[in-house]
Amino acid sequence: AALCLCHLLVRFIPDIQPLVLLTPGDVLTKPWQLGTANLFDTSMLSVLSTCAMLFISSAKLRERWSAREALRYFLIVAIGQAFASWCVMVVLYVLFREGHFLFARLGGCTGIVGGLA
């Protein structure tokens, strides 16, 4: 439900995209983007597939993990994935000297979904 709400916020209030989506050139001045980029997504198809994956996998996780362990896992994977994306985009900028690598807006729960797969 939170992912759908975040998607609606990005869709209907596009001015918040620079604040919440990961923009590699802005991470040093807006470090919260490492945490918020995984919650916000601009594609409805991606949001629906992420919600389905989280719903399906949460049933199996509840048997093995407590809610605290699951939350810790999701936070570590989400922030780790955002940090890795930031590092890759900065390296690509250094290698190719093209500004779109620093100012691309990245978002979505791909790291969490990949970690659950």
DSSP file (Angstrom, degrees, kcal/mol; ACC not computed):
  #  RESIDUE AA STRUCTURE BP1 BP2  ACC     N-H-->O    O-->H-N    N-H-->O    O-->H-N    TCO  KAPPA ALPHA  PHI   PSI    X-CA   Y-CA   Z-CA
    1    1 A A     >        0   0    0      0, 0.0     4,-2.2     0, 0.0     5,-0.2   0.000 360.0 360.0 360.0 -37.7    0.0    0.0    0.0
    2    2 A A  H  >  +     0   0    0      1,-0.2     4,-2.5     2,-0.2     5,-0.2   0.888 360.0  52.2 -66.6 -37.6    2.9    2.4    0.8
    3    3 A L  H  > S+     0   0    0      2,-0.2     4,-2.3     1,-0.2    38,-0.2   0.903 109.7  49.1 -64.7 -39.9    4.4    1.8   -2.6
    4    4 A C  H  > S+     0   0    0      2,-0.2     4,-2.4     1,-0.2    -2,-0.2   0.909 111.6  49.3 -65.7 -41.1    1.2    2.6   -4.4
    5    5 A L  H  X S+     0   0    0     -4,-2.2     4,-2.2     2,-0.2    -2,-0.2   0.916 111.5  48.8 -63.3 -42.9    0.8    5.8   -2.3
    6    6 A C  H  X S+     0   0    0     -4,-2.5     4,-2.2     1,-0.2    -2,-0.2   0.885 110.2  52.0 -64.9 -37.8    4.3    6.8   -3.2
    7    7 A H  H  X S+     0   0    0     -4,-2.3     4,-2.5     1,-0.2    -2,-0.2   0.922 109.2  49.7 -63.7 -42.9    3.7    6.1   -6.8
    8    8 A L  H  X S+     0   0    0     -4,-2.4     4,-2.8     1,-0.2     5,-0.3   0.888 109.0  52.8 -63.8 -37.9    0.6    8.3   -6.8
    9    9 A L  H  X S+     0   0    0     -4,-2.2     4,-2.1     1,-0.2     7,-0.2   0.931 112.6  43.6 -61.7 -45.0    2.6   11.1   -5.1
   10   10 A V  H  < S+     0   0    0     -4,-2.2    -2,-0.2     1,-0.2    -1,-0.2   0.878 116.3  48.7 -67.5 -36.7    5.2   11.0   -7.8
   11   11 A R  H  < S+     0   0    0     -4,-2.5    -2,-0.2    -5,-0.2    -1,-0.2   0.915 122.1  30.5 -70.6 -43.5    2.6   10.7  -10.6
   12   12 A F  H  < S+     0   0    0     -4,-2.8    -2,-0.2     1,-0.2    -1,-0.2   0.646 127.1  40.2 -96.0 -15.4    0.4   13.6   -9.4
   13   13 A I    ><  +     0   0    0     -4,-2.1     3,-2.0    -5,-0.3    -1,-0.2  -0.645  65.3 170.2-127.4  74.4    3.0   15.8   -7.8
   14   14 A P  G >   +     0   0    0      0, 0.0     3,-1.4     0, 0.0    -1,-0.1   0.664  66.0  78.0 -64.2 -14.5    6.0   15.6  -10.2
   15   15 A D  G 3  S+     0   0    0      1,-0.3     4,-0.2     2,-0.1    -5,-0.1   0.700  86.5  60.5 -67.5 -17.2    7.8   18.4   -8.4
   16   16 A I  G X> S+     0   0    0     -3,-2.0     4,-1.9    -7,-0.2     3,-1.0   0.593  79.1  89.6 -85.6  -8.4    8.8   16.0   -5.7
   17   17 A Q  H <> S+     0   0    0     -3,-1.4     4,-2.4     1,-0.3    -1,-0.2   0.907  84.1  51.9 -55.4 -45.7   10.7   13.7   -8.1
   18   18 A P  H 34 S+     0   0    0      0, 0.0    -1,-0.3     0, 0.0     5,-0.2   0.760 113.0  47.7 -64.3 -20.0   14.0   15.6   -7.6
   19   19 A L  H <4 S+     0   0    0     -3,-1.0    -2,-0.2    -4,-0.2    17,-0.1   0.835 124.0  25.0 -86.1 -34.5   13.7   15.3   -3.9
   20   20 A V  H  < S+     0   0    0     -4,-1.9    20,-0.2    -3,-0.1     2,-0.2   0.736 102.6  79.6-109.5 -26.7   12.8   11.6   -3.6
   21   21 A L  S  < S-     0   0    0     -4,-2.4     2,-0.6    -5,-0.3    86,-0.2  -0.575  91.6 -98.7 -83.0 149.7   14.2    9.8   -6.6
   22   22 A L  B     +A  106   0A   0     84,-2.7    84,-2.8    -2,-0.2    -1,-0.1  -0.547  41.7 177.7 -72.4 114.8   17.9    9.0   -6.7
   23   23 A T    >>  -     0   0    0     -2,-0.6     3,-2.6    82,-0.2     4,-0.7  -0.951  20.7-151.0-115.4 106.5   19.8   11.6   -8.7
   24   24 A P  G >4 S+     0   0    0      0, 0.0     3,-0.6     0, 0.0     4,-0.3   0.797  93.9  54.7 -53.0 -34.0   23.5   10.7   -8.5
   25   25 A G  G 34 S+     0   0    0     77,-3.3    78,-0.1     1,-0.2     4,-0.1   0.663 112.0  44.5 -73.1 -14.7   24.7   14.3   -8.9
   26   26 A D  G X> S+     0   0    0     -3,-2.6     4,-2.2    76,-0.3     3,-0.8   0.443  82.2  96.3-107.1  -2.2   22.5   15.4   -5.9
   27   27 A V  T << S+     0   0    0     -4,-0.7     6,-0.1    -3,-0.6     7,-0.1   0.845  80.7  56.4 -62.5 -35.0   23.3   12.6   -3.4
   28   28 A L  T 34 S+     0   0    0     -4,-0.3    -1,-0.3     1,-0.2    -2,-0.1   0.827 118.4  33.2 -68.1 -29.2   26.0   14.5   -1.6
   29   29 A T  T <4 S+     0   0    0     -3,-0.8    -2,-0.2     1,-0.2    -1,-0.2   0.633 130.7  35.2 -98.0 -16.7   23.5   17.4   -0.9
   30   30 A K    ><  +     0   0    0     -4,-2.2     3,-1.8    -7,-0.1    -1,-0.2  -0.577  65.7 164.6-132.6  70.5   20.4   15.2   -0.5
   31   31 A P  T >   +     0   0    0      0, 0.0     3,-1.6     0, 0.0     4,-0.3   0.693  65.7  76.4 -66.6 -17.8   21.6   12.0    1.1
   32   32 A W  T >> S+     0   0    0      1,-0.3     4,-2.2     2,-0.2     3,-1.3   0.689  75.7  80.0 -64.9 -16.2   18.0   10.9    2.0
   33   33 A Q  H <> S+     0   0    0     -3,-1.8     4,-2.0     1,-0.3    -1,-0.3   0.800  80.7  65.6 -62.1 -26.9   17.6    9.9   -1.6
   34   34 A L  H <4 S+     0   0    0     -3,-1.6    -1,-0.3     1,-0.2    48,-0.3   0.809 111.7  34.7 -64.1 -28.1   19.5    6.7   -0.8
   35   35 A G  H <4 S+     0   0    0     -3,-1.3     3,-0.3    -4,-0.3     4,-0.2   0.785 120.9  44.8 -94.2 -32.0   16.6    5.7    1.4
   36   36 A T  H >X S+     0   0    0     -4,-2.2     4,-1.4     1,-0.2     3,-1.2   0.721  92.6  77.6 -88.2 -20.3   13.6    7.2   -0.5
   37   37 A A  T 3< S+     0   0    0     -4,-2.0    71,-2.3     1,-0.3    -1,-0.2   0.812  92.2  54.9 -61.2 -29.8   14.5    6.1   -4.0
   38   38 A N  T 34 S+     0   0    0     -3,-0.3    -1,-0.3    69,-0.2    -2,-0.1   0.707 107.0  50.5 -77.7 -18.7   13.4    2.5   -3.3
   39   39 A L  T <4 S+     0   0    0     -3,-1.2     2,-0.4    -4,-0.2    -1,-0.2   0.785 103.2  64.7 -86.2 -28.5    9.9    3.7   -2.2
   40   40 A F     <  +     0   0    0     -4,-1.4    68,-1.1   -20,-0.2     2,-0.3  -0.801  57.5 169.0-105.5 136.7    9.1    5.9   -5.2
   41   41 A D        -     0   0    0     -2,-0.4   -31,-0.2   -38,-0.2   -30,-0.1  -0.992  29.3-151.6-143.2 147.2    8.7    4.6   -8.7
   42   42 A T  S    S+     0   0    0     -2,-0.3     2,-0.5    65,-0.1    -1,-0.1   0.532  77.3  78.9 -96.7  -7.4    7.4    6.3  -11.9
   43   43 A S     >  -     0   0    0      1,-0.1     4,-1.8     2,-0.0     5,-0.1  -0.900  59.9-160.0-108.2 122.9    6.1    3.1  -13.6
   44   44 A M  H  > S+     0   0    0     -2,-0.5     4,-2.5     1,-0.2     5,-0.2   0.865  95.0  56.3 -66.9 -35.9    2.8    1.7  -12.5
   45   45 A L  H  > S+     0   0    0      1,-0.2     4,-2.3     2,-0.2    -1,-0.2   0.902 107.6  48.7 -62.2 -40.9    3.7   -1.7  -14.0
   46   46 A S  H  > S+     0   0    0      2,-0.2     4,-2.3     1,-0.2    -1,-0.2   0.894 110.7  50.6 -65.4 -40.5    6.8   -1.8  -11.9
   47   47 A V  H  X S+     0   0    0     -4,-1.8     4,-2.6     2,-0.2    -2,-0.2   0.926 111.7  47.5 -63.2 -44.9    4.9   -0.9   -8.7
   48   48 A L  H  X S+     0   0    0     -4,-2.5     4,-2.2     2,-0.2    -2,-0.2   0.907 113.3  47.1 -65.4 -42.0    2.3   -3.6   -9.4
   49   49 A S  H  X S+     0   0    0     -4,-2.3     4,-2.3     2,-0.2    -1,-0.2   0.884 112.8  50.0 -67.8 -36.7    5.0   -6.3  -10.0
   50   50 A T  H  X S+     0   0    0     -4,-2.3     4,-2.8     2,-0.2     5,-0.2   0.925 110.8  49.0 -65.6 -44.5    6.9   -5.2   -6.9
   51   51 A C  H  X S+     0   0    0     -4,-2.6     4,-2.4     1,-0.2    -2,-0.2   0.907 111.8  49.4 -61.9 -41.7    3.8   -5.4   -4.8
   52   52 A A  H  X S+     0   0    0     -4,-2.2     4,-2.5     2,-0.2     5,-0.2   0.924 112.5  47.6 -63.2 -44.0    2.9   -8.9   -6.1
   53   53 A M  H  X S+     0   0    0     -4,-2.3     4,-2.6     1,-0.2     5,-0.2   0.915 113.0  47.6 -64.2 -43.6    6.5  -10.1   -5.4
   54   54 A L  H  X S+     0   0    0     -4,-2.8     4,-1.9     2,-0.2    -1,-0.2   0.887 112.4  50.4 -65.0 -37.7    6.5   -8.7   -1.9
   55   55 A F  H  X S+     0   0    0     -4,-2.4     4,-0.9    -5,-0.2    -2,-0.2   0.928 113.9  44.1 -65.0 -45.5    3.1  -10.2   -1.2
   56   56 A I  H  X S+     0   0    0     -4,-2.5     4,-0.7     1,-0.2     3,-0.4   0.926 118.4  42.4 -66.9 -44.9    4.1  -13.6   -2.4
   57   57 A S  H  X S+     0   0    0     -4,-2.6     4,-2.3     1,-0.2    -1,-0.2   0.763 102.1  68.2 -76.2 -24.0    7.5  -13.7   -0.7
   58   58 A S  H  X S+     0   0    0     -4,-1.9     4,-2.2    -5,-0.2    -1,-0.2   0.842  94.2  58.3 -66.2 -30.4    6.2  -12.2    2.6
   59   59 A A  H  X S+     0   0    0     -4,-0.9     4,-0.7    -3,-0.4    -1,-0.2   0.919 110.7  41.8 -63.8 -41.9    4.2  -15.4    3.3
   60   60 A K  H  X S+     0   0    0     -4,-0.7     4,-0.8     1,-0.2     3,-0.4   0.861 113.5  53.1 -72.7 -35.1    7.4  -17.4    3.1
   61   61 A L  H >X S+     0   0    0     -4,-2.3     4,-3.5     1,-0.2     3,-0.6   0.862  99.7  62.1 -69.1 -34.2    9.4  -14.9    5.1
   62   62 A R  H 3< S+     0   0    0     -4,-2.2    -1,-0.2     1,-0.2    -2,-0.2   0.822 100.3  55.3 -61.4 -29.8    6.9  -14.7    7.9
   63   63 A E  H 3< S+     0   0    0     -4,-0.7    -1,-0.2    -3,-0.4    -2,-0.2   0.838 122.5  24.8 -70.2 -31.8    7.6  -18.4    8.6
   64   64 A R  H << S+     0   0    0     -4,-0.8     2,-0.3    -3,-0.6    -2,-0.2   0.785 119.0  46.6-105.6 -33.7   11.3  -17.9    9.0
   65   65 A W  S  < S-     0   0    0     -4,-3.5     2,-0.1    -5,-0.1    -1,-0.1  -0.807  71.0-125.4-116.5 151.7   11.9  -14.3   10.0
   66   66 A S     >  -     0   0    0     -2,-0.3     4,-2.2     1,-0.1     5,-0.2  -0.421  38.6-103.5 -79.9 169.3   10.4  -11.9   12.6
   67   67 A A  H  > S+     0   0    0      1,-0.2     4,-2.4     2,-0.2     5,-0.2   0.868 122.7  54.0 -62.7 -35.6    9.1   -8.6   11.4
   68   68 A R  H  > S+     0   0    0      2,-0.2     4,-2.4     1,-0.2    -1,-0.2   0.916 108.6  47.3 -66.0 -43.4   12.2   -6.9   12.8
   69   69 A E  H  > S+     0   0    0      2,-0.2     4,-2.4     1,-0.2    -2,-0.2   0.899 112.7  49.7 -64.7 -40.3   14.5   -9.1   10.9
   70   70 A A  H  X S+     0   0    0     -4,-2.2     4,-2.7     2,-0.2    -2,-0.2   0.917 111.3  48.8 -64.9 -43.3   12.6   -8.6    7.7
   71   71 A L  H  X S+     0   0    0     -4,-2.4     4,-2.4     2,-0.2    -2,-0.2   0.916 111.2  49.9 -62.8 -43.2   12.6   -4.9    8.1
   72   72 A R  H  X S+     0   0    0     -4,-2.4     4,-2.5     2,-0.2     5,-0.2   0.919 111.6  49.1 -60.4 -44.5   16.3   -4.9    8.8
   73   73 A Y  H  X S+     0   0    0     -4,-2.4     4,-2.6     1,-0.2     5,-0.3   0.937 111.5  48.6 -60.7 -47.6   16.9   -7.0    5.6
   74   74 A F  H  X S+     0   0    0     -4,-2.7     4,-2.5     1,-0.2     5,-0.2   0.898 112.8  48.0 -61.8 -41.4   14.7   -4.7    3.5
   75   75 A L  H  X S+     0   0    0     -4,-2.4     4,-2.5     2,-0.2     5,-0.3   0.924 113.3  46.6 -66.0 -44.3   16.5   -1.5    4.7
   76   76 A I  H  X S+     0   0    0     -4,-2.5     4,-2.3    -5,-0.2    -2,-0.2   0.928 116.4  44.2 -64.5 -44.7   20.0   -2.9    4.2
   77   77 A V  H  X S+     0   0    0     -4,-2.6     4,-2.5    -5,-0.2     5,-0.2   0.911 114.8  48.9 -67.2 -41.9   19.2   -4.2    0.7
   78   78 A A  H  X S+     0   0    0     -4,-2.5     4,-2.1    -5,-0.3    -2,-0.2   0.941 116.5  40.4 -65.2 -48.1   17.4   -1.0   -0.3
   79   79 A I  H  X S+     0   0    0     -4,-2.5     4,-2.4    -5,-0.2    -1,-0.2   0.885 115.8  52.2 -69.5 -37.5   20.1    1.3    0.9
   80   80 A G  H  X S+     0   0    0     -4,-2.3     4,-2.4    -5,-0.3    -2,-0.2   0.899 110.4  47.9 -63.3 -41.0   22.8   -1.0   -0.4
   81   81 A Q  H  X S+     0   0    0     -4,-2.5     4,-2.4     2,-0.2    -2,-0.2   0.901 112.3  48.7 -67.1 -40.8   21.2   -1.1   -3.9
   82   82 A A  H  X S+     0   0    0     -4,-2.1     4,-2.3   -48,-0.3    -2,-0.2   0.909 112.6  48.5 -65.5 -41.1   20.8    2.7   -4.0
   83   83 A F  H  X S+     0   0    0     -4,-2.4     4,-2.5     2,-0.2    -2,-0.2   0.909 111.5  49.6 -65.3 -41.5   24.4    3.2   -3.0
   84   84 A A  H  X S+     0   0    0     -4,-2.4     4,-2.5     2,-0.2    -2,-0.2   0.902 110.7  50.2 -64.1 -40.5   25.6    0.6   -5.6
   85   85 A S  H  X S+     0   0    0     -4,-2.4     4,-2.4     2,-0.2    -2,-0.2   0.913 110.4  50.4 -62.6 -42.0   23.5    2.4   -8.3
   86   86 A W  H  X S+     0   0    0     -4,-2.3     4,-2.2     2,-0.2    -2,-0.2   0.931 110.8  48.8 -60.9 -46.0   25.0    5.7   -7.2
   87   87 A C  H  X S+     0   0    0     -4,-2.5     4,-2.4     1,-0.2    -2,-0.2   0.918 111.7  48.8 -61.1 -44.4   28.6    4.3   -7.4
   88   88 A V  H  X S+     0   0    0     -4,-2.5     4,-2.6     1,-0.2    -1,-0.2   0.917 111.5  49.2 -63.4 -43.1   28.0    2.8  -10.9
   89   89 A M  H  X S+     0   0    0     -4,-2.4     4,-2.1     2,-0.2    -1,-0.2   0.884 111.4  49.2 -66.4 -37.4   26.5    6.0  -12.2
   90   90 A V  H  X S+     0   0    0     -4,-2.2     4,-2.4     2,-0.2    -1,-0.2   0.917 111.9  48.8 -67.1 -42.2   29.4    8.1  -10.9
   91   91 A V  H  X S+     0   0    0     -4,-2.4     4,-2.5     2,-0.2    -2,-0.2   0.913 110.8  50.8 -63.3 -41.9   31.9    5.7  -12.4
   92   92 A L  H  X S+     0   0    0     -4,-2.6     4,-2.6     1,-0.2     5,-0.3   0.885 109.8  50.7 -62.4 -38.0   30.1    5.8  -15.8
   93   93 A Y  H  X S+     0   0    0     -4,-2.1     4,-2.7     2,-0.2    -2,-0.2   0.927 111.1  48.1 -63.9 -43.6   30.2    9.6  -15.6
   94   94 A V  H  < S+     0   0    0     -4,-2.4    -2,-0.2     1,-0.2    -1,-0.2   0.900 116.1  44.3 -64.3 -40.0   34.0    9.5  -14.9
   95   95 A L  H  < S+     0   0    0     -4,-2.5    -2,-0.2    -5,-0.2    -1,-0.2   0.913 129.7  21.9 -71.1 -43.2   34.6    7.1  -17.8
   96   96 A F  H  < S-     0   0    0     -4,-2.6    -2,-0.2    -5,-0.2    -3,-0.2   0.572  87.3-138.7-107.1 -11.3   32.4    8.7  -20.4
   97   97 A R     <  +     0   0    0     -4,-2.7     2,-0.5    -5,-0.3    -4,-0.1   0.865  51.7 143.7  54.5  41.0   32.0   12.3  -19.2
   98   98 A E    >   -     0   0    0     -6,-0.3     3,-1.6    -5,-0.2     4,-0.4  -0.959  47.4-145.8-114.3 125.6   28.3   12.5  -20.1
   99   99 A G  T >> S+     0   0    0     -2,-0.5     4,-1.4     1,-0.3     3,-1.0   0.695  88.6  75.8 -64.8 -22.3   26.1   14.5  -17.8
  100  100 A H  H 3> S+     0   0    0      1,-0.3     4,-0.7     2,-0.2    -1,-0.3   0.754  87.5  63.0 -66.3 -19.0   23.1   12.3  -18.1
  101  101 A F  H <4 S+     0   0    0     -3,-1.6    -1,-0.3     1,-0.2     3,-0.2   0.851 107.7  42.0 -69.5 -32.6   24.8    9.7  -15.8
  102  102 A L  H <4 S+     0   0    0     -3,-1.0   -77,-3.3    -4,-0.4   -76,-0.3   0.745 120.6  40.7 -83.6 -24.0   24.8   12.3  -13.0
  103  103 A F  H  < S+     0   0    0     -4,-1.4    -2,-0.2   -79,-0.2    -1,-0.2   0.256  80.3 120.0-115.3  13.6   21.3   13.6  -13.5
  104  104 A A     <  -     0   0    0     -4,-0.7     2,-0.7    -3,-0.2   -79,-0.2  -0.515  61.7-129.8 -70.4 145.3   19.3   10.5  -14.3
  105  105 A R        -     0   0    0     -2,-0.2     2,-0.4   -82,-0.1   -82,-0.2  -0.893  28.0-171.6-102.6 117.3   16.4    9.9  -11.9
  106  106 A L  B     +A   22   0A   0    -84,-2.8   -84,-2.7    -2,-0.7     2,-0.3  -0.867  15.3 145.4-112.2 140.0   16.4    6.4  -10.6
  107  107 A G        +     0   0    0     -2,-0.4   -69,-0.2   -86,-0.2   -66,-0.2  -0.976  14.7  86.3-161.0 170.1   13.8    4.7   -8.4
  108  108 A G  S    S-     0   0    0    -71,-2.3     3,-0.4   -68,-1.1   -68,-0.1  -0.322  72.3 -85.7 114.8 163.9   12.0    1.5   -7.7
  109  109 A C  S  > S+     0   0    0      1,-0.2     4,-2.5    -2,-0.1     5,-0.3  -0.125  73.1 128.9 -97.1  35.5   12.4   -1.6   -5.6
  110  110 A T  H  > S+     0   0    0      1,-0.2     4,-2.4     2,-0.2    -1,-0.2   0.854  72.4  53.1 -62.7 -34.2   14.6   -3.5   -8.0
  111  111 A G  H  > S+     0   0    0     -3,-0.4     4,-2.1     2,-0.2    -1,-0.2   0.908 111.0  45.1 -67.2 -41.6   17.1   -4.3   -5.3
  112  112 A I  H  > S+     0   0    0      2,-0.2     4,-1.6     1,-0.2    -2,-0.2   0.922 114.8  47.6 -68.2 -44.1   14.6   -5.7   -2.8
  113  113 A V  H  X S+     0   0    0     -4,-2.5     4,-1.3     1,-0.2    -2,-0.2   0.913 113.5  48.6 -63.5 -42.1   12.9   -7.8   -5.5
  114  114 A G  H  < S+     0   0    0     -4,-2.4    -1,-0.2    -5,-0.3    -2,-0.2   0.878 109.5  52.7 -64.4 -37.4   16.2   -9.0   -6.7
  115  115 A G  H  < S+     0   0    0     -4,-2.1    -1,-0.2     1,-0.2    -2,-0.2   0.802 109.7  48.6 -68.2 -28.6   17.2   -9.9   -3.2
  116  116 A L  H  <        0   0    0     -4,-1.6    -1,-0.2     1,-0.2    -2,-0.2   0.719 360.0 360.0 -82.2 -21.8   14.1  -11.9   -2.6
  117  117 A A     <        0   0    0     -4,-1.3    -1,-0.2    -5,-0.2    -2,-0.2   0.493 360.0 360.0 -75.2 360.0   14.5  -13.8   -5.9
